[in-house]
Structure formats: C-alpha cells, structure tokens
C-alpha cells in the first residue's frame, strides 16, 4: 500500500518536474507536430494519470468530484481538442506538416486544471524553485545579449520574440519583488533584491514597452492587493526606485557603452523625464512617510490612507494606458508641445502593441470554439479569484497579482507554451487555493495627534 506521505512526496516531485519542464525546456525541437516541452508535459500527465489510477485502486485517493461550472468547461475543452486532433489525424496529408501543438497544450492544461484546483498546500520554497529556474534562463539571455555567446538555442523561440520573452521575464521580476517585500531574513532578502535587479536588467534588455508598463503597475498594485504595512510599502518602493532609476539610465548604458552586443534603442530625453517623475514621486512619498513617528514597528503599522493613494494612482495608470492605446496613430500627428512630450512615450507603446499578437486572438484563429471555451474559462476563474481575495492571505494575493498580469498579457501577446502552463497554474490556484487567513494585530496612527493605538484584525482592510 502506498502511504499518505508517499502520495505527498510523489505530488511534490510531480510539481517540481512540471515546473522544471515548463521553465527550463525551451529547445526548439519538434516531435510529430508537437514542441518538445509540450510533448514532455503530455508524457508527464500520462504518468501522473497512471499514478492516480493506482492510488484510487489502493483506496489511497479518489477522483475529484465535478462541482464547479469551470469543471464542465475544462471537460469540454478536453473533449473538443481530442476531436480536433482526431480530425487532423484522419485528414493527414503527406504534403504538409500537421501542427498539433495548440491542441495538445490545451488538453494538458485542461487536465492539469483538476489537479491545480484541488492543490492543498503550496509551500513557500516552490516560489524559490520558480525563481531559480528563471534565473538560469536569464543567465542565457545575458550571455546572448551581453557576451554575444550563441546559447540562444537553449531559449528556443524566446530569443528574438520580445512578447514571449517578456512573458517569461515578468515571472522572476514579480516573484523576487514579492519575496523581498515579504521577507524578514536579511540574507535571503539580499538575495531576492539582487535577483530582482538582475531580472529587471534582463527585462530592459528585451525592450518590450508593454512589459515596462505592466511591471510598473505591479509595484503600484502591491500596496493595494496586500495589507499595506509600512515595512511592505518601504521595501516595495525601494525596488520601485531601483526599477525606475535603472530604466532611466539604460539610455546611457546602451548609447554610450559597448556593453550590449545587440542594438538597443533607449531615448535619452525619455530618461530625463523618467528621472524628473522619479524625483517628483519621491518628494510626495517622503512627505507622507516623514509623518510616521519614530519607534513604531513598521510591520504592524498599516498605511491605509497611503493605500488609497496607490489605488487612485493604479486607476490613473490604467486610464492613461488605455487612452494611449485608443489614441493610436493620432499621437504621431500631434503638434502641440505638451502632447508631443506625451506622444514620445505613447507612440512606442502603440507600435509595440501593434507588433504583438493577442493570445485570445491566436486561440480564435486556431478554432473559434476553442477560443470561446478559453474565454469562458478565464471569466469563470476571474470571478472565483475575486471572491477568494483577502488581505489575510498573502500567497493568494501573489497568485491574484500574477493572474492579473497574465490576463493583461493575453491581450497583447501569446506566451511561450511552458510559461503559459506556469501562469495557468497560478491563475487556477488564485481562484481555488484555500489559504488560512493570517490573524494579526496592527498599529493605527493618528497623524494629527501623533498617537498610536491598537487596531485589531477586524478593523484592518478596505
């Protein structure tokens, strides 16, 4: 008989192998119309299904019951994609190559959905595994772009495809930022800080304008999605400062050094404006921050008024981003000086969006029914995700943050197959993961009287 601990160990091994294949296998090899990474994921799913059958036979496990509408949608995706694959096999032609990659990937994701949605314990070190795997590929990026070494075959189609690369690079950027903001150990915090800087550097070298906006929105969104303790806000703003400062100086590195072995275009005038915005934002931030009395435990001080300011700023960024996209080519025709200044930032973003290909559009092109089923699944998971949100569930908060970034990505580009699986896993867990709420005691500050009082959990939040 396979014991309960053995099942848990096998589940951990299965997840680690799954993450390893998704994040590390990007070699551009085709096996019968299926990418190598997708083929390995399919093989892993078959092996997992065999183990599940053995567990059920030995009464160590049982099939997950069908109880959500999203379950039926997942089954519909599996059934439809199997029919499509069967149809392709029956109409196979020796003159042209048949591509099964999308269909097999959808079958794999829909099958794994049932496992992800019933996942009971997501341990913190899983995030470290994701980060370590990402850093390996980041090293390959840096070797290709900085050292001009020909290791691009290890990264497959991501090298030269800014959308796929940006989708991959945003994962270590977000994970390292979260780990640094939540960390309390000095040594590990230093590692996460360094990992974040390296990830930012790789993201900037990739030079996808949309990814710059998305990562900037992540920094503003962290104090909104998570309990905005003073310590979290401080660490978040430290990394945000490094992010903007690093980005604003990329023009100097790209234009006045020979560090990069590939052509990169960063506007020096834009860098000046970014540094000006950084200075203005810093002045507002420290004006508020200086009101905090000395001797207060920053881990117990909840900056709820500052959270409202971040919430407003996040909405403002969203409106500005949407306005730029809707403006389209009109930005180029602008003749006024202020509008021209905005156009200098707007038009590169519009061009980047135009070059990309939406993941939803890509799925519709593959099959209208597949695209509709995927859209319905995304909406159902989004509804459940919003219901699952709470200040007291930080891991779920991370899942939700990554999920929002993932959904926005799908509007502008199609992620790599392996990257898509990681995002989908996080998206499903954002909707279904049952995390125990943290019970904390915070400190509420009256900035006018400079007094602090105890504020229980029920008073903390929106």
N, C-alpha and C positions, 0 to 999 in steps of 0.2 A: 504493500500500500504506500502511496506517495503521501507523505505528511503535509500538514498545512505550511510548515516552514519551507519545505521543498517547493511548494507551489509559489510562495512569495519569492524565493530565490530565483526560480525559473522566470517569474514575471519581471524581476529586476534585470536579469540577463537579457531577456527578450527586449525590454525597453532600451537597454544600453546598446545592443546590436542594432536596433531600429534607428536610434539616434546616430550611431556611427555610420551606418549606410547612408542615411539622409544627409548628413553634414559633411562627410568625407569623400564619398564616392561620386565624383563628377567627371570621370573619364568619359570622353565622347566615344563610346563603343556601342554598337547596335547589335542586338541579338534577335533575329527574326522579326524586325519591325518594332522592337521594344528597346528602350535605353537600358544600359547595364544596371543603373541604380533602381529603375522601376522593376526590372526583372528580379533583382535580388530582394526587393521589398515583397514582390509577389511570392517568391520562394519562402521568405520568412513567414508570410501569412499562412501559407500551406503548412509549414512546420508547426506554427502556433495552433492551427486548427486541429492537427493530429494530437498535440498535447492536450488540447481542450477535450477532445473525444475520449482520450484515456482517463482524464480526470473525472469526466462525467460517468464513465463506465465503472470507475472505482469509487463512486459516490463521494469524491473529494471536491467536486464542483457541480454547478448546474447552469443550464443555459439562462442567459439574461432574458427576462420577460419583456415582451413588447408592450410598452405602456405610454410612450410619447408619440405625438404625431410625426416628429422628426424621425422616429424609428421606421415608420412606414415609408417616408421619403427615401431614407437610406436603402431600404429593401428595393424600392422602385428603381433607384439608381443602379443597384447591382443587377437587377433583372433586365433593365433596358440595355445596359452596356454589354451584358452577356449576349443579348440578342444581336446587337450591332457587331460584336466580334464574330458571332456565328455567321451573320450575313456576309461579312468580309471574307470569311474562310470559304463560304460556298461560292462566292463570286471572284475568287482569287485569280489573278492574271499573271502569267509569266513575263509579260512585257513591262509591267510597272511594279514597283515595290509598294507593298501594303503597310501602312503605319497603324499599329495597334497601341501606341504609347499612351495616348489620352484615355482610351477605353480601359486599359489595364490599370492605369493610375487611379481612375475613378472607382473601379472595383475595389482596389486596395484601400483607398481612403474610406469608402462606404463600409467596408468590412471592419476596418480598424475603429470606426466610429463607435461601434458597440463596446469595444474594449476601453477606449478613451472615456466614454461617457459613464462607465462604471468604475473608473480608476479611484481607489480609495485613499491612497497615500502618495503624494508627490513630495519626496524628500528634497531638502534644500540643495543637497550635493548634486542632484540632477541638473540644476542650473549651472553648476561649475563644469559638469561634463559637457553641456552645450557650449559653454564659453571656451573650454579648452579645445574642442573640436573646431570651433570657428576660428580660433587664433592660429591653428595650423594652416587653414586655407588663407587667412590674412597674410601669413608669412609668405605664402606662394604669390599672393598679389604683389607684395612689396618686392619680392625677388624679380618679378616680371617687369614692374613699372619703375623701380628704382635702380636695381642692379642689372637690368637687361638680361637676365638669365631665362632661358627658354624652358620654363616649367609650366607654361600655360596649358599643356595637355592634361595636367592634374586637376585643373579647374574647369575643364570642359568648355561649354558654351558661355560661361560667365565672363571670361576674358573677352572684351570687345563688345559685350552686351550690357550696357550700363544699367538697364532695368533689372535684369536677373541678378547682376552683381549687387546692386543697391538693396534688393530684397534680402539677399543673404547677409550683407554687411550690417543692416539695421538690427539684426538679431543680437550680435555681440555688443553693439552700441547700447541697446536698451537693457540687456541683461547686466552688463557691467555697471551701468548707471544705477540700476535698481539695487544691485548688490552693494555698491558703495554707499548709497543713500540709507540702506537698511542695516549695514554692517556696524559692528561695535568694536571688533578686534582691530587693533592698529595695524598689524602686519597684513592681514587679509584686506583691509581697507586700502592699504597702499598698493596691493596687487590689483584690486579692482579699479583703482584710479588710473594706474598705468595701462591696464587693459582697455579702459575707456579711451584714453588718449591715442593708443595705437589703432583702435577701431575707428575713431574719428578721422585719423590721418588717412586710413585706407578708404573711408567713405569720401573724403575730399578728393583723393586721387582719382576715384571713379568718376567724379564730377557729374553726378546726376542731380539736377537742380531740385526736382521734386523731393528727393530723399533729404536734401538740406532742410527743406520746409518741414517735412514730417518729423525729423529728429528734433528740430527746434520746438515743434508743438509738443513733443514728448516731455521736454524739460518744463514747459508751462503746465502741462497736464498732470505731472506727478503730484504737486501740492493740491490738485483738485480731486484726483482719484483716491489718494491715500490720506490718512489722517495727517494734517499739516503741522506736525510738531516742529518746533524751531530747529531742532537738530536736522530733521529731514530737509527742511527748506534751505538751511545753510549748506548742506552737502550738495543738494540739487543745484543751487546757484553757483557753487564753486565749479562744478563741472560745466554748467551753462556758460560761465565766464570763460573757461578754457576753450569750450567749443567755439564761441563767437570770436575770441581772440585768435585762436588757431586759424579759423576760416578767414578772418580779415587779413591775416599775414600770409596766406597761401599765394597771393599775387606776387609778393616779394620773393618767396621761395621758388615759384615757377618761372618768374620773368628775369630774376637777377642771379640765379644759381644754375648749375648744371646737374642738380640732384636727380631730376626725373629724366628717364630715357625715352619717354613718350611725350608728344606735345600736349600741353595743358594750357587752357585759356582762363585766366582769372583777371578780372578788370581791377586795375589799381584804384580807380575812382570809387568803385563799389566798396573796396576795402576801407577807404577813408570814411564813407558813410556808415559802414558797419561799426567802425570804432567810435564814431560820434554817437550812434544809437546805444552802444555799449556804455559809454560814459553817462549819457542821459538816464538810461535804465538803472545804472549803478547808483546815481545820485538819488533817485526816487527810492530805491531799495534800502539804502543805508539811512535815509531819513526816517523810514519806518523802523528799521532794525535798531537804531540807536535809542528808541523808546523803551527797549526791554531792559528792566533793572538788572543790575549785576547780582550774581549769586543764584540766579534761577536755574533749575535743572532744565536744560533745553529739550531733553527727551520727554518731559511732562508738560511742556508749555505748548498749547495748541493755538496756532495763529489763524483763527477763524476769519478775522477781518482781512488779513492778507490773502487768505484763500479766495475770498470773494473777488479781490482784485485780479488774482490769477485767472479765475473763472471768466471774468469780463475780458481779460487780455486774450484768452484762448478763443472766445467767441469772435473777438475782433480779428484775430489772425485767420479764422475760418472764413469770415466775411471778405476779408482782403484777398485771400487765396481764391475764393470763388469769383470775386469781381475781376481779378486778373485773368482767370481762365475764360470768363464770359466776354471780356474785352477783346480777346483775340488779336487780330492784326491791327486793330484801331490804335494800339499802343505805339506802333511804328509811325503812324501818321500824326501823332501828337506833336504840336508845335510849341506849346507853352512850356516855359522853363520848368515849373514845378511838375507838370505832367511828364515832361521829358526825363526828369530825375526818376520818377516812378517807373516810367517806361524802361529805363535802363535795367531795373530789376525784373519788370514784368515780362518783357519780350523773351528773354532767355527761358523763363519758366513756360511760357506758351509754346515755344519751339520744342522744349523737352517733352511736354505733354503730347504734342502733335506727333513726335517720333515714336512714342510708346504705343503699345497695343494692349488695350484693356483685357484683363483675364476673363471678365464676363463676356466681352465681345468674342474672344477666342473660343470660349466654350459654346457660344451660339453658332459660330462658324463650323465647329465640329459637328454639332447636332442641336437643332432648336429645342428638342425635348430635353436633352442633357443640360443645356443652358438654363431652361426653365426650372428643372429639378434642382440644379445647383443654387439658383437664385432663391427658391422657396426654402431650401435647407439653410442658407445663410440668414434669411429673415427669421426663421424659427429659432435658430441658435442665438441670434441677436436679441430677440425678445426674452429668452430664458436667461441670457447673460446679464441683462439689465436687472432682472429680478434677483439674480444671485449676488449682486453687488452689495458690499458693506464696508465701512471704514475698518471694522474689526477683523477683516480677512485680507491680510496683505498679499498672500500668494495669489488669491483670486483676483486681487486688484492688478497684479502684474499680468495675469492671463488676460484680463479685460483690456489693459493698456496695449499689449501686443496685438490683441484681436482687432482693436480699432485701427491700428497701423496697418494690419493685414488687409482689412476691408477697404481702406483707402488706397492701398497699393493696387488692388484688383481693378480699380477704376482707371489706372494709368499704365500698368504693365502686367505681364504674365510672369509669375515667379518660376524659378527652376523647380523641377519635379521634387527633388529632395527637400528643398526649402519649403515648398508647398506643404509637404507632409508635417513638418515641424510646426508651421503656422496653424495647420488644421488641428493638430493635436492640442495646441494651446487654446484654440478657439472653442473646441468641444469641451475642454476642461473648464474654460471660463463660464460655460453655460451650466455644467453639471457638477463640478467638483464641490464636494461638501467639506468645507474647511471650518474647523471650530473657531468661533469668534474669540478674539482676544479680550480679556477683561482688564482694563487699565484704569488708573487714576491720573488725571491730568491737572495742570495748573492753569487757572484762568486769571488773566492780568487786566486790571483796570488802568489803562494808560493815563487817565486823568488824575487818579489818586495815587498811582504807583503802588497799589496794594495788590497782593496775590491771595487768592482763595482756592480751596479745594473744589474741583469740579468733577463729579462722578461721571461714569461712562454714559449714563442716560442723557447728560447734557452735552456730550461731545458729538459733533456731526454737523449735519446741514443746519 
